[in-house]
Amino acid sequence: MGKGTKLTKRVVDAAEPADRRCEIWDSELAGFGLRIEPNPSGKKTFFVRYRVGGGRRATRRNMTIGTYGAVTPEEARGEAKKILGQAANGHDPADVRKARRREMTFAELVDLYEQKGCIIQRGFRKGQPMKPMTRRQTMKRLRNHVVPLIGRKRIGDLRPKDVEQLARDIAAHKTNKDEKTGFRTRVIVRGGEGAARKVVRDLSAVFTFAQRQELRQDNPCAHAAVNKVDNKRKRYLTLEEVQRLGAALRELEEEGTNSKATNIARLWALTGFRRNEAAGLRRAEVDFGRGGVRLIDSKEGESIRPLGAPALALLHSVPVDDKSPYFFPAERGDGFYVGTKRIWPKAIKRAGLTGVTPHTLRHTLGSTAVSFGESLKMAGAILGHATVAATEVYAHLQHDPSKQVADRISGAISAALDGNPTAEIVPLRRA
């Protein structure tokens, strides 16, 4: 068929399929047409025909724009103008489209990031590999939340609006999953606002890596209207709440709960250790004589901290397993015990506590120190903050005033855990 009238919805609807394929050309835009497949399909597809570089001897191309219904005549005409404009300037839009189809998907970028990109991108550890636990958690978040939602998208197609929608979907728990993967093993994925914030930070790091690899020029996360910062944790326990937590731990032990789980929880409270700093504590890291610990691989790298007498007494009471370097070895395998994830929710529920995590106990120790009149510097020494110089020299730890503070503060926490609160806790002031 030759040139027709302007391709509008009315004209396209009126076009009837015949016994063979036919084409209707737009009367206003040369090269823009509608292809109609023969019966029985009768499919109607917008396309554009152009010559690369111009001239009658130039290579002729046909390029599909979209199917009628999915694309309106107005949208198809606008796209055809862009394609014809690129061809007039000497470019070949078909080659560009082929290159886009060959472009890496986000799922493929995640694979590359796991191979080459899991490094620290800022701070004093910049350029160093992620710690194994951080690496595992990062890749789990990317594979469990991001890949299911946008894994098939081409990395060049992702825009800030896609990042914003991703964050909303994760916050709305659309990526939640609870699947049995084998004998006594499950994959559990939980979304929520906290997970969304962490995933967006991970996603931003992946796109920064893509920029360094020259796979993309910009980072869509930088311009997305999403919250990338965790809410400040202001929750801390009063000594009365610590007393209730101690009672709950004792009750669980009496009911047969593994003492490794309850002792790790007590160690969180007595030391302010992070979750895995306590669970993964090695016997070689503790010096009972000097009353301190040298953590080989903390968040700050190597970290030297004082331990109060109650914490040392707790660790001294833990039975020695000659086959493991850990105070709390795993029930199976060579790692450390991770069963606190099952026990902790039961403990805080029984204690009637809400919004309490193991990190809350770390904040509680710092708040207790301040309530006892200690300075933020001393609180930082106990918690192992990287900017505190009070514990830099391990040989002097036994004379360090922070060790005396640790004895007093962990003593108050220990008394509360045992059911004898002796003071009140005030909020930890921020420097």
N, C-alpha and C positions, 0 to 999 in steps of 0.2 A: 504494500500500500504506500502511497506517496505522502506528501505533507498534508496534514489535516488542520483542524482548528487548534486553538490553544488548549493544551491538555488541562482540563479542569475535572473536578469530581463528576460533574454531570456528563462530560464527554466520556470519561473512563468507564462510568457505570453503564453507559449506553453501548459501549463497544462489546460486540458479541463474538465468542470464539467460533472459528470455522473448522474445516476439516484439516487445515494445515496451519503451521505457525504464521502469524502475520505481525506487522509492525506499524504503529501509528506514530507519525512524527509531529512534534510541536511546531506550530506555525510561527512562533515568536523567537524561539531559541534553537538555532541550527545545531543539530547533533543530539538533541534531547528527544527521547522517544519512549514509547510503551510497547513492550513485546507481549503478545497474547498467545499462549500455548493452545494447541488444538484440543478438541473434545477428547476424552471426557474431563480433563483437569481444568482447562480454561484459565489457567493461572496467568495473572497479569503482573508484569515486572517492569519497573522503570529502569532505563539504561541510558548511557551516553556513548556516542561514537566520536572519536577524534583522531587526528593524525599527529604523530610525534614530530615536533620541529616545524610543522607546516609544509605546504607544498603537496602536489598531487602524487609525487613519488615517495613521500614519507610513509613510514609504517602506520597502518591503520589499526586502531584498538577499539574494542568494545568493552565497556566497564559497567557492571551491574551496580545499580544504586540501592534498590530495595523492592520488596513486594508490595503491591497496592493493598492497602489495609493496614499494614505495618508502617507504611510511609504514605503521607498525603501527597497529592500532586504539587502543592506549594513547597513542601519540604524537599521533594525530589528535584524540583526545578532549581532551588537554591543550591543543592549539592552539585547539580550538573554545572551551574555557573562556576563554582569553585574549581571543578575538574577541568573544564574548558579553559579557564584562566591559567591554571598551572601548565596545561599543554601549550598554550600560546606563548608562555615564557620559556619554552624549551625543556620543561620537565615532563616526566612520564608518570602520571598518577598511578598507573597500574603497577609499575615497579615499586613505588612507594608503598602501595597496599601490600604487595608481596613481602616487602621488608618488614612491615608491621606484623604480618602473620608469622614471620620467623622470629619476632622479638620474644624475649624471655618472658615467661609467665611469672607471677609472684611466687607460686609454689617452687619453680625452678630457682628463683632468686634466694628463697629460704634455704634450699639445698646448698647453694654456693656460699651463703652466709655461714652456714654451719661448718663448711670446710675451711673457709679463709677469713671470716669476718668476726668471729667471737672474741673480740679483744676489747679492753677498756678504752673508751674514747675520750675520757676527761679525768681530771683529778691527778693526784700524785702517782697513781698506777697507770697512767695513760700509756697505751701501746703494749701493755702486758696482757697475756691471755686471761680470759675470765677464769675464775675459780671453777672447778668441776661442778659443784652444786649450782652455782649461778648459771653456768652454761646449760646444764640439764633443765633447770626451771625456765630459762629463757626460751629454749627450743620447744619445750612442752607448750608454753603459752602460744608461741607462733604457730605450731602445728595443730593445736587443739582449738584455737579461737580464730586465727587469721586465715589460715589455709582453707578451712571449710567455707568461709564467707567470700574471700576474694582470690583464692588460689589460682583460679583459671584466668583471671584478668591479666592482660599484658601490663608490664610495669610502667610503660609510657602512657597508659590510659588512666591510671589512678590519679584522682584529683582530691583536693581538700574535702569536698563534699562526700567522697567515698570514705575517707577517714572518719568523718563525723558520723556517717551512717553506721560504720563498723563499730564505733564506740557505743552508739545507742543500742545496737543489736546485742553486744556483749553485756551491757548494763541491764538489758531486759532478759538476760539468761537464755538467749536463743541458741547459744552454743553449748548449753548444758548437756551432759552425757553421762550415763551410768551403764556400762556394758561389761559383761563377763568376758574375759579374754582367755581364760584357761582355768586349770585347777587351782582354786583358792586365789585367783587373781582377777582384778577388775580394773577398768579405766573409768575414773570418775573425773568429770570436768564440770567446774562450777563457774559461772560468770558473775555478774554484779558490777557495781560501780568501781570497787577497788580493783577488780580484775581488768576492767576496761582501761583504767589509768595506767596500769602496768603494761598492758598490751600496746597501748599507743606509744609509750616510751620505747618499748622493744621495736615497734614498727618504725619509729623515727630513726633508731640506730641502724636498722636494715637499709633504709633509704640513704642515710649518710654513707654507709658502706657502698651502696650502688653509685653514689656520686664519685667516691674515690676510685671506683672501678670504671668510671666513665660510661656507665650504663644508663645514667639519667642525669640531667642537669640540675634538677631542683629536688627539694624534699617536701612533698605535699603535707606532711605532718606539721611543718613549721607554720603553715598558714591556716590550718584547720582550727575551728573554734571548739576545742575540746580541752578538758582539764587533764594536764599531765602531772600534776603535783598531788601527792597523797595528803589527805587531811592530817593536820597536826594532832598527834595523840596527846590528849590532855588527861586521859584516864589514869588514875593511880589508885592504889588500895590504901584505905586507912588500916591501922593496926587491928581494928576490930574485924575488918574484912579479911585480913591476913589470918586472923584467928579462925574464922569460919572456913577458909581454904585449908588450913592445917587440919582441922577436924574432918573435913571431907576426905582428905588424903589418907588419914588414919583409918577412917571407915572403909574406904576402898581396899586398903591393905588387908583389913580384917576379913573382907569378903573374898580375898584371894587374888586381888589385882597384883600384877607383877611389880615387885618393889623397885625394879629399875625405873619404871615410869614415875612412880611417886617420888623417888629420890632425885630424879632429874628435875622434877617440878620444884622440889625444895631447893635444889642447887640454883635454879633460876632466881628464886627469891633471895637466897643468901648472898649471891655474888653479882647479880645483875648481868650474868652472861646472856648472850643471845641464844636462840633456840639450839642451834647445833654446836655452839661453843661448849655448852654443858653436855649435851648428849654425846658429842664426839670427843670429849676430853680424854687425852692420853695420859697414862701414868707417868711417862717420861717428862711431861710438861709441868708437873707439880713438884715443887720443892717444899716438903713438909718442914724441913729444918729452918728455912728462911721464911716460911709462911707466905709463899707467893706462887704464881703460875706464869709460865712463858708460853703463850699460845702461839703455835707455829704458824697457823694459817687463819687468822681472824679477818674481819672486814678491813681492818687497818693494816693488814700484813702481819708481821710478827708483833705481838702485843704482850707487854709485861704488866702484871697487875698484882696487887696485894690480895690476900685471902684472909678473911676473918677466922677466928678460932672455931666458930660453929661450922663453917664451911669445911675447914680442914678436918674437923672431927667427923663430919658426914662422910667425906671421901675416905678417911682412914677406916671407917666401918664397912665400906663396900668390899665384899669378898674378892680376892684376887683370882683372875682367870689366866693361868699361865699361857694359854693358847692365844690370847688376844692382847693387844697393846692398850685397849680401851678400858676405862672404868666401867662402862656399860656396854658390853659387847652384844651384838645382834644374837637373836635366838638361833638363826641359821645364817651361814655364810661368814665372811671375814670382816664385815662392816661393824658399825655401831648400832645401838638400839634405836628404833624409830617408832616404837609403839605408843609414844606419848600422844600422837595424833588421834588415837582412839580413846585414850584415857582422859586427856585434858577436858574435852567437852563434858564428860560425866562429872568431873571434879567441880567445875565452875557451876554446873547446874545444881549439883547437890549443895554447894555452898551458897546458892542463891545470888550469884554474881552475874552481871550482864556487861557486855562489851569488854570482856577481859581476855587478853591474849598473853602468851608467854612474854611478849615485849612489855606488857603492862607491868610485870614484876620488875623488869629492868628500870622502868621509870619510877616505880615505887621505891626502889633502893636509893636512887638519886634524890627523890623527894624527902625520904627519911633523913638522909645525910644533911640536907639543907635545914630541915626542921630541928635538927640537933645543933644548929648553929655553924655547920661546916661551910666552907666556901665552895663556890662552883668549881674551882680548880681541884679541890680535894674530891668532890663528887666525880669530876672527870677522871681523876686518877684511878678511882675504884672501877669506873665503868670502862676504862681503857680508851678514852677519846684520844685521837691521834695528835691533837694540839696540846695536850697536857705533858709537861716535861718532868713531873714529879716522880715518875717511875721509870725514867730512862736507864738508870744504872742498876742492873739486877743485883750486883754485889752489895749495894747499899740498901736493899729493900728492907732488911730487918731493922734498920734505923730510920726508915722513911716514916714521916708523920702520917702518910696515907695508910700505912699498915695499922697504926693505932686507931685511925678513923674506921677502917674496915672492921676491926674487932668490935668497936662500940656499935656500929650500925648493924652489922650482921647479927650481933648479940640481941639487939632489939627485935629484929625480924625473926630470929630463932625463937625468942620467948613467945612471940605472937603465934608462930606456927605450932608451938607446943601448948598454946591455950592461955598464955599469960601476957596480954598486951601491957606495955609499960609507958607508952607515950602516944602523942598524936602526930600525924603526918601533915605537912603543909605542901601546897603545890610547888613544883620545882621551878624556880625563876629562870628565865632565859637570859644568857649573857648578852 
